Amino acid sequence: MKMTTEEAFVKTLQAHGIRNAFGIIGSAMMPISDIFPKAGITFWDCAHEMTAGMMADGYTRATGEMSMMIAQNGPGITNFVTSVKTAYWNHTPCLLVTPQAANKTIGQGGFQEMEQMNLFADCVAYQEEVRDPTRICEVLARVISKAHRLSGPAQINIPRDFWTQVVDIEIPAPINFEVSPGGTDSITAAAEMLSTAKFPVILNGAGVVLAEGGIEASRVLAEKLDAPVCVGYQHNDAFPGNHPLFAGPLGYNGSKAGMELISKADVVLALGTRLNPFSTLPGYGIDYWPTNAKIIQVDINPDRIGLTKKVTVGIVGDAAKVATGITAQLADTAGDAGRAERKNTIAQTKSAWAQELTSLDHEQDDPGTTWNERARAARPDWMSPRMAWRAIQAAMPEDAIISSDIGNNCAIGNAYPSFPTGRKYLAPGLFGPCGYGLPAIIGAKIGQRDVPVIGFAGDGAFGISVNELTAIGRREWPAITQIVFRNYQWGAEKRNSTLWFNDNFVGTELDTQVSYAGIANACGLKGVEARSMDELTEVLNQAIKDQMENNKTTLIEVILNQELGEPFRRDAMKKPVEVAGIDASDMAAE
């Protein structure tokens, strides 16, 4: 069939159900963006490409439906690097479309030229460049399929002079594939190991959320064994939060109950997780990883199995199918050993942690440091971060989708939220970019219009994505609710300074004259401040009502004292030693 290359490209997008694109308009993509409206594809014209990519990530994570990132070749495309790498470590299957400088001038240092394949080589799960206009559909279909199969962003690079050419081409059908249920022998070995375990523990990761029926399959397995279920760092939605076997998240500022329970394990089923080292770092002074336990690791990517932890059985497969396969082969007596005592231990450990968590008001200082004590004394009537999180929990709808940014105040909240279902908790993941909270929740709301959404960010990280307030007030954009924790500092870095650099606060202080609520109001949105727990709960309740009933976006600026939680990288920091010494007088003269 004869058609233009841009028609062929868009028809292939339609065949794969890709209906949302995020980016900034540019001449290199206009041959296809021009026909997006006719095709039923919405182009969300954002304020910056980095945050546009994070919107695509949030959309796909909240819906399970692939979205697209696209912008002008060169500087527009380079702005996607951070968000694409974020999507990579979030296992988000997004389509990255990178129009390339024209073949006839590439290499001559032309306008907006960049070598875009090398740029993303370490950021995508798969990439391919179109070599001839007649292959545009073939390559696009393969790139989309690879994104799904590898559960990550995939890139198609297209020289811009390949558009507007008439070709004889067929639109390929989507390439579907069946995910692996795991090897027969490894499933049998895992079932035998769990059948005789005295204290089995399940650790659910992102793969459980991504797999169709993964959470339900893990629930059935957990109930058969009466095994507590922990979740990986930033994957609080990988098991129902109201289930009696849910033990909460491991890792930084996670659940002390989860840490104490997994430390007792003789067998751990790590289901759909790559066991990233950061996710299992000691917390609350507890080095909880059970070094003598037998470890069963399940991951769809064989390269991740055994990479960070010693594994007894490795299973390459889909988390849902593997969990179902293990359950089917469990012995009739599986879970019976110590069942009553284990159930009692789970209940008591969870109850004790819940009571402790609700009583926590303030952050502790390390011996020899006094920052948090000074912060409380400086603003005795101001909310602490934990007070704010409790006030937020009082107003958060059960079915809400939330996003978190990187940073100290967001991290303090890691132990608080839980969810009845998956695809509810969007966090920046292990790439750890600042600026994720706002754009991710915008993308989630675009995909889930009938669900309340709340974004979270610290004031440092929010400054990186604040420009999107200039985009989202337009009529076609859905309303969201955004919380900004305002303590006027880069908190994580400031905590490092208190611990290892003698309170030498280089680059940690933010402008106290800036009002994010004022910026929101100036952008035609609603900006409010909250200074007490009651006020925060009240304004959040109203903001959710305005979002759902009045299509009104609200930014809540939560004014906090300057208490600081645990440092992110206690494992990677140490106090520097002065040897030669540094003196300003050694600076060369002008």
C-alpha positions in Angstrom: 0.0 0.0 0.0 1.3 3.4 -0.9 1.5 6.1 1.8 3.8 8.7 3.2 6.4 7.7 5.8 4.7 9.9 8.4 1.3 8.2 7.7 3.0 4.8 8.0 4.6 5.8 11.3 1.3 7.1 12.8 -0.7 4.1 11.5 1.8 1.8 13.3 1.4 3.8 16.5 -2.4 3.3 16.2 -2.0 -0.4 15.7 -0.2 -0.5 19.0 -2.7 1.6 20.9 -0.2 4.5 21.6 -2.5 7.4 22.1 -0.5 9.9 24.2 2.8 11.7 23.4 4.7 14.0 25.7 7.3 16.6 24.8 7.8 20.0 23.2 6.9 20.7 19.6 9.7 21.0 17.0 10.1 21.2 13.3 11.7 17.7 13.1 8.6 16.0 14.4 5.9 18.2 12.9 5.2 15.9 9.9 3.8 13.4 12.4 2.5 15.7 15.1 0.5 17.4 12.4 -1.6 14.3 11.9 -1.8 13.3 15.6 -5.3 14.9 16.1 -6.7 13.0 13.1 -5.2 9.7 14.5 -6.6 10.1 18.0 -3.2 10.8 19.5 -3.0 13.6 22.1 0.2 15.6 22.2 0.8 17.0 25.6 3.0 20.1 25.1 4.9 20.4 28.3 7.2 23.1 29.7 10.4 21.1 29.5 11.4 17.8 27.9 12.9 16.3 31.1 9.6 16.6 32.9 7.7 15.6 29.8 9.5 12.3 29.9 8.6 11.9 33.6 5.0 12.5 32.7 5.2 9.7 30.1 6.8 7.5 32.8 4.0 8.3 35.3 1.3 7.8 32.7 2.6 4.3 31.7 3.2 3.2 35.3 -0.3 4.3 36.4 -2.1 2.7 33.4 0.1 -0.1 32.1 -0.4 1.5 28.6 2.7 2.6 26.6 3.2 6.3 25.9 5.6 8.2 23.8 8.3 10.8 24.4 9.2 13.0 21.4 10.8 16.4 20.8 13.0 18.4 18.5 16.3 16.8 17.4 19.4 17.9 19.3 18.8 20.0 22.4 15.2 18.9 22.7 16.2 15.2 22.6 19.2 15.7 25.0 16.8 17.0 27.7 15.1 13.5 27.8 18.3 11.8 29.1 17.4 12.0 32.8 13.8 10.9 32.4 14.6 8.1 30.1 17.2 6.7 32.5 14.7 7.1 35.2 12.1 5.1 33.2 14.8 2.4 32.6 15.3 1.8 36.3 11.6 2.0 36.9 11.1 -0.8 34.3 8.7 1.4 32.4 8.0 0.4 28.7 8.0 3.8 27.0 8.6 4.7 23.4 11.3 7.2 22.8 11.1 8.8 19.4 14.2 10.8 18.4 14.1 12.6 15.1 17.7 13.0 13.9 19.4 15.7 11.9 19.1 15.1 8.2 21.4 12.5 6.6 22.5 14.9 3.9 24.0 17.3 6.4 24.9 15.1 9.4 28.5 15.2 10.4 28.9 18.8 9.1 28.2 20.3 12.5 24.8 21.5 11.4 22.0 23.1 13.3 20.8 21.1 16.4 23.0 18.1 15.4 23.7 15.4 18.0 24.8 11.8 17.9 21.5 10.5 19.5 22.1 6.8 19.5 25.3 6.9 21.6 23.6 9.4 23.9 20.9 6.9 25.0 22.9 3.7 24.7 23.1 3.3 28.5 19.6 4.7 29.1 17.3 2.4 27.1 16.5 -1.3 27.0 16.7 -1.4 23.2 17.4 1.1 20.4 17.4 1.0 16.6 17.9 3.6 13.9 15.8 3.6 10.7 18.2 3.0 7.8 15.7 3.4 4.9 12.3 5.0 4.7 10.7 1.7 3.6 11.7 0.1 6.9 10.1 2.7 9.2 7.1 0.5 10.2 9.2 -2.7 10.6 11.6 -0.9 12.9 8.9 0.9 14.9 7.0 -2.3 15.6 10.2 -4.1 16.7 11.2 -1.2 19.0 7.7 -1.2 20.6 7.8 -5.0 21.1 11.3 -4.8 22.7 10.1 -2.1 25.1 7.3 -4.4 26.3 9.4 -7.6 26.4 12.3 -6.0 28.2 10.0 -3.7 30.3 11.9 -0.6 29.7 12.1 2.4 27.4 13.1 1.7 23.8 14.4 4.2 21.2 13.7 4.7 17.5 16.0 7.2 15.8 14.8 8.6 12.5 16.7 11.0 10.2 14.3 13.9 9.7 14.7 13.8 5.9 13.0 10.4 5.9 9.6 12.1 6.5 7.3 13.1 3.7 8.5 10.3 1.4 6.0 8.1 -0.4 6.7 4.5 0.1 5.0 1.1 -0.6 4.6 -0.4 2.8 2.4 -2.7 4.9 1.5 -1.9 8.5 2.8 -4.8 10.7 0.7 -6.3 13.3 1.9 -6.0 16.9 4.5 -8.6 17.9 3.1 -10.4 20.9 5.0 -12.8 23.1 4.3 -15.1 26.0 6.2 -14.5 29.2 8.1 -17.3 30.8 6.5 -19.2 33.8 10.1 -20.2 34.9 12.1 -23.4 34.5 10.5 -26.6 35.5 13.4 -27.8 37.7 13.8 -24.4 39.4 10.1 -24.1 40.2 10.1 -27.6 41.8 13.2 -26.8 43.8 11.7 -23.5 45.1 8.4 -25.3 46.0 10.3 -27.9 47.9 12.4 -25.3 49.8 9.3 -23.3 50.8 7.4 -26.4 51.7 9.9 -27.2 54.5 10.7 -23.6 55.6 10.1 -22.7 59.2 10.0 -19.0 58.7 9.4 -18.2 55.0 9.3 -14.5 54.0 8.2 -13.1 50.6 9.8 -10.0 49.2 7.8 -8.4 46.4 9.4 -6.1 43.9 8.3 -4.1 40.9 7.9 -7.2 38.8 4.9 -8.2 40.9 3.2 -4.9 40.1 4.1 -5.2 36.4 3.1 -8.8 35.9 -0.6 -9.4 35.1 -2.1 -10.9 38.3 1.2 -10.7 40.1 -0.1 -9.2 43.4 -3.0 -11.7 43.5 -0.6 -14.7 42.8 1.7 -13.6 45.6 -1.3 -13.2 48.0 -2.4 -16.8 47.3 1.1 -18.1 47.9 1.6 -16.0 51.0 -1.7 -17.2 52.6 -0.8 -20.8 51.8 2.4 -20.4 53.7 1.3 -17.7 56.2 4.5 -15.9 55.2 4.9 -12.2 55.9 5.3 -10.2 52.7 7.8 -7.3 52.6 8.0 -5.0 49.6 11.1 -3.4 48.0 12.1 0.2 48.4 9.6 2.5 46.7 7.3 -0.4 45.9 4.7 0.1 48.7 1.9 -0.9 46.2 3.3 -4.4 45.5 1.0 -6.0 48.1 -2.4 -5.0 49.6 -1.6 -2.7 52.5 -4.6 -3.9 54.6 -3.6 -7.6 54.5 -2.6 -9.1 57.8 0.6 -10.6 56.2 1.8 -7.2 54.7 5.0 -6.2 56.5 5.8 -3.0 54.7 8.8 -1.7 52.7 12.4 -2.5 53.3 15.2 0.0 52.7 15.6 3.6 53.6 13.1 4.9 56.2 11.1 1.7 55.6 9.1 -0.5 57.9 10.9 -1.6 61.1 8.4 -4.5 61.2 9.4 -5.7 57.8 13.0 -5.5 58.7 12.6 -7.5 61.9 10.5 -10.2 60.2 12.8 -10.8 57.3 15.7 -11.0 59.6 14.1 -14.2 61.1 13.7 -15.8 57.6 15.2 -19.2 56.8 13.9 -19.0 53.3 13.3 -15.7 51.3 11.3 -15.7 48.0 12.5 -12.5 46.3 9.7 -12.2 43.8 10.1 -9.9 40.8 13.0 -8.0 42.2 16.6 -7.4 41.2 17.5 -7.0 44.9 19.2 -3.6 44.4 21.8 -3.0 47.1 20.3 0.3 48.1 16.9 -1.4 48.8 18.3 -3.7 51.4 20.6 -1.3 53.3 20.4 -1.4 57.1 17.7 0.8 58.7 17.0 2.0 62.2 20.3 0.5 63.1 19.1 -3.0 62.1 21.3 -4.9 59.7 18.3 -7.1 58.8 19.3 -9.1 55.7 19.2 -12.8 56.7 22.7 -13.9 55.5 22.1 -17.5 56.5 18.7 -17.8 54.7 18.2 -19.7 51.5 17.3 -17.1 48.8 15.0 -17.8 45.8 15.2 -14.9 43.4 12.7 -14.5 40.6 13.3 -11.9 37.8 12.3 -11.7 34.2 15.9 -10.6 33.4 18.5 -13.3 33.9 21.3 -10.8 34.1 19.9 -9.6 37.5 19.7 -12.9 39.2 22.5 -13.4 41.8 24.0 -10.1 40.9 23.8 -8.5 44.4 22.9 -11.4 46.8 24.0 -15.0 47.0 21.1 -17.0 45.5 20.2 -20.6 46.3 17.6 -20.9 43.4 17.3 -18.5 40.5 14.2 -18.4 38.4 13.9 -16.5 35.1 10.3 -15.8 34.6 7.2 -13.7 35.1 6.4 -13.0 38.7 2.8 -14.0 38.5 3.3 -17.2 36.6 6.2 -18.2 38.8 4.3 -17.6 42.0 1.3 -19.6 40.7 3.6 -22.4 39.6 5.3 -22.6 43.0 1.9 -22.6 44.8 0.7 -25.5 42.6 3.7 -27.6 43.7 3.7 -26.9 47.4 3.4 -29.8 49.7 0.1 -30.2 51.5 1.9 -29.5 54.8 3.7 -26.4 53.4 3.7 -23.6 56.0 2.6 -25.9 58.9 6.0 -25.8 60.6 5.7 -23.1 63.3 2.5 -21.6 61.7 0.7 -20.5 64.8 3.8 -19.0 66.4 4.8 -17.3 63.1 1.3 -15.7 62.7 1.5 -14.4 66.2 5.0 -13.0 65.6 3.8 -11.2 62.5 0.8 -9.7 64.3 2.8 -8.6 67.3 5.7 -7.1 65.3 3.3 -5.2 63.0 1.3 -3.8 66.0 4.4 -2.7 67.8 5.8 -0.9 64.7 2.4 0.8 64.0 2.3 2.1 67.5 5.8 3.4 67.3 5.3 5.0 63.9 2.2 6.9 65.1 4.1 8.2 68.1 7.1 9.5 66.2 7.1 13.3 66.1 10.7 14.2 65.6 14.0 13.2 64.0 16.9 12.1 66.1 20.5 13.5 66.1 23.5 11.3 65.8 25.8 11.4 68.9 27.9 14.5 68.7 25.6 16.4 66.5 22.7 18.7 67.5 21.1 20.0 64.3 17.6 18.6 64.9 17.6 19.8 68.4 18.5 23.3 67.2 16.0 23.1 64.4 13.2 22.4 66.9 14.3 25.2 69.2 14.5 27.7 66.3 10.9 27.0 65.3 9.1 25.4 68.2 5.6 26.0 66.8 6.3 24.7 63.3 5.3 21.2 62.1 8.0 18.5 61.8 8.0 16.3 58.7 6.5 13.3 60.6 3.6 15.5 61.9 3.0 16.5 58.3 2.9 12.9 57.1 0.4 11.9 59.7 -1.8 14.9 58.8 -1.6 13.8 55.1 -2.5 10.2 56.0 -5.7 11.5 57.7 -6.9 13.0 54.4 -5.5 10.7 51.8 -8.3 8.8 49.9 -7.8 5.0 50.0 -7.9 4.8 46.2 -5.4 7.6 45.6 -2.4 7.4 43.3 0.6 9.2 44.8 4.0 10.2 43.5 7.1 10.9 45.5 10.1 12.9 44.7 13.7 12.3 45.8 14.7 14.1 49.0 14.7 14.0 52.8 11.1 14.9 53.6 9.7 12.6 50.9 12.0 9.8 52.1 10.8 10.2 55.7 7.4 9.4 54.4 8.4 6.0 53.0 6.9 4.0 55.8 3.5 5.7 55.8 1.5 5.0 52.6 0.1 1.6 51.7 -2.3 0.8 48.9 -5.1 -1.8 48.2 -4.0 -2.4 44.6 -1.0 -2.0 42.4 0.1 0.9 40.1 -0.6 3.4 42.9 2.8 4.5 44.1 5.1 6.4 41.7 8.5 7.1 42.9 11.7 8.2 41.2 13.3 4.9 41.6 17.0 4.0 42.0 18.2 6.5 39.4 17.0 9.1 42.0 16.3 12.2 39.9 15.0 15.4 41.5 11.9 16.9 40.0 10.0 13.6 39.5 7.0 14.2 41.8 5.0 16.8 39.9 5.4 15.5 36.3 4.8 11.9 37.3 1.5 12.7 39.0 0.4 14.8 36.0 1.0 11.8 33.7 -0.8 9.5 36.1 -3.9 11.8 36.2 -3.9 12.0 32.4 -4.2 8.2 32.3 -6.6 7.8 35.3 -9.1 10.7 35.2 -11.5 9.2 37.7 -8.9 8.6 40.4 -7.7 11.2 43.0 -3.9 11.9 42.7 -1.5 13.6 45.0 2.1 14.5 44.1 4.8 15.1 46.7 8.1 17.0 46.5 10.6 18.7 48.7 11.2 22.4 47.9 14.6 21.8 46.4 13.5 19.1 44.0 10.3 20.9 43.2 12.3 23.9 41.9 13.5 21.6 39.1 10.0 20.9 37.8 8.2 24.1 38.9 8.1 25.3 35.3 5.3 22.7 34.6 3.0 24.9 36.6 3.0 27.2 33.5 1.7 24.3 31.3 -0.9 22.4 33.4 -3.4 25.2 33.9 -4.7 25.1 30.4 -8.3 23.9 29.8 -7.4 20.4 28.4 -5.1 19.4 31.3 -6.7 17.5 34.1 -6.5 18.8 37.7 -4.0 17.4 40.2 -3.0 18.1 43.8 0.6 18.8 44.6 2.2 19.0 48.0 5.5 20.8 48.5 7.4 20.3 51.7 8.9 23.8 52.4 11.8 23.8 54.8 14.0 26.1 52.7 17.0 23.7 52.3 18.4 20.8 50.3 17.7 18.5 53.2 19.6 15.3 52.3 22.8 17.2 51.6 22.4 19.3 54.7 22.1 16.1 56.8 25.4 15.0 55.2 26.9 18.3 56.3 25.8 17.9 59.9 27.3 14.4 60.0 30.5 14.6 58.1 31.3 18.2 57.2 31.0 20.1 60.6 27.8 22.0 59.6 29.6 23.6 56.7 26.4 24.2 54.6 27.8 24.7 51.1 25.0 25.1 48.6 22.3 23.8 50.9 20.2 26.9 51.6 17.2 27.9 49.5 15.6 31.4 49.0 13.2 32.1 51.8 11.6 34.8 49.8 10.2 32.4 47.2 6.5 31.3 47.6 5.6 28.3 45.6 2.0 28.8 46.5 2.3 32.4 45.1 3.8 31.0 41.8 0.9 28.6 41.5 -1.6 31.4 41.9 0.3 33.4 39.3 0.0 30.5 36.9 -3.8 30.5 37.3 -3.8 27.6 39.7 -4.7 27.5 43.4 -1.8 27.9 45.8 -2.3 27.6 49.6 -0.1 27.3 52.7 -0.5 24.9 55.6 1.2 25.5 58.9 -0.4 23.1 61.3 -1.5 19.4 61.2 -5.2 20.4 61.3 -4.8 23.0 58.6 -2.9 20.5 56.4 -5.6 17.8 56.7 -8.3 20.4 56.0 -6.7 22.0 52.9 -5.8 18.5 51.5 -9.4 17.4 51.9 -10.5 20.5 50.1 -7.9 20.1 47.4 -9.0 16.6 46.6 -12.6 17.8 46.4 -11.6 20.6 44.1 -9.6 18.2 41.9 -12.4 15.6 41.6 -15.4 17.9 41.5 -14.2 21.3 40.1 -11.2 20.3 37.9 -9.1 22.7 40.0 -5.4 22.1 40.6 -4.1 23.0 44.1 -0.5 23.3 45.2 -0.2 23.0 49.0 3.0 24.6 50.4 3.6 22.8 53.7 5.7 25.0 56.0 8.0 22.8 58.1 10.8 23.2 60.6 14.2 22.1 59.4 14.5 18.7 61.1 16.4 16.2 59.0 15.9 12.5 58.7 18.4 9.7 58.1 21.1 10.4 55.4 20.6 8.6 52.1 24.1 7.2 51.9 25.4 6.5 55.4 27.0 3.5 53.7 28.9 5.6 51.2 30.0 8.6 53.4 32.8 9.1 55.9 34.3 12.1 57.6 37.2 13.6 55.5 40.6 13.9 56.9 42.7 17.1 56.4 46.3 16.4 55.4 47.8 19.1 53.3 45.2 21.7 54.3 43.4 24.3 52.1 43.8 28.0 52.4 42.3 30.9 50.4 45.6 32.5 50.2 46.8 29.8 47.8 44.4 31.1 45.1 46.2 32.4 42.0 46.1 36.1 41.5 43.6 37.5 39.0 
